[in-house]
């Protein structure tokens, strides 16, 4: 089988080196995501002012909560895929991908529709300042439209990492970020042939970047005949298997609840900050954006350990799991 068609093997080789090489693209993806948010905040703040920056800060916290609710499902699917890949059971891995992808996407659509309908209630509960409220509404509604594509891209990337490939997700995250950063000022100000959309242009650039990136990554995976792609008779696997879905949900809910608690705490703090007006809320949003960079190395190592440990569990390499954890601990504490 050509090398490009293989899933990545995380069950052999020197553990520290394998962990580092796998974690670096994950770290790069995290950096790109936060850099995207930082650059977009610069465009919004520069062109539209403090009220617009407050609007995006409020909207992004709502988005983080939505992403957090489906995070656990994605992580559970990733771990199960990694275990199947480690056990060299690719048919089972495809079953997991099919069931999880359909459920993941449908849940995302439900969140998008509910968010669009209740956007005013959400922003009202946050106590969004009055001068930022119309801007936040315009921005958040388009972000809700983008949620299914954002979640689908995130799902594909996490599944690939579970299969031992962290480089491909990095490449297509870079594509999404570059498109978003480039299109932001063009759509905000209406430069050249682009329409002037104001703050809605910032959200639209995110929608375009995420959509084109997820289409591109799927085209590449099918062109390369990736072993986890669903084609031909395997398309039937997109019909959720109730027994398998129960496992994914049962394992994913605890991880999702952790993210929901973190998101709820952030929203509570944002609600308090909003009471001091747009200037304070904008400053808080910038500080929160900078804080994300500090967490990145630990998050990247954690994602790498999840995939690596799961593959070794699937392969029955229990002797390596303790050493994987030890290497990760040494990496994050150094």
Secondary structure, DSSP 8 states (H G I E B T S, - for coil): --GGGS----SSS-HHHHHHHHHHHHHHHHHHHHHHHHHHHHHHHHHH-HHHHHHHHHHHHHHHHHHHHHHHHHHHHHHHHHHHHHTT-HHHHHHHHHHHHHHHHHHHHHHHHHHHHTHHHHHHHTT--HHHHHHHHHHHHHHHHHHHHHHHHHHHHHHHHHTT--HHHHHHHHHHHHHHHHHHHHHHHT-TTS---THHHHHHHHHHHHHHHHHHHHHHHHHTT-TT---GGGGGGGS--HHHHHHHHHHHHHHHHHHHHHHHHHHHHHHHHHTT-HHHHHHHHHHHHHHHHHHHHHHHHHHHHHHHHHHHHHHT-HHHHHHHHHHHHHHHH-
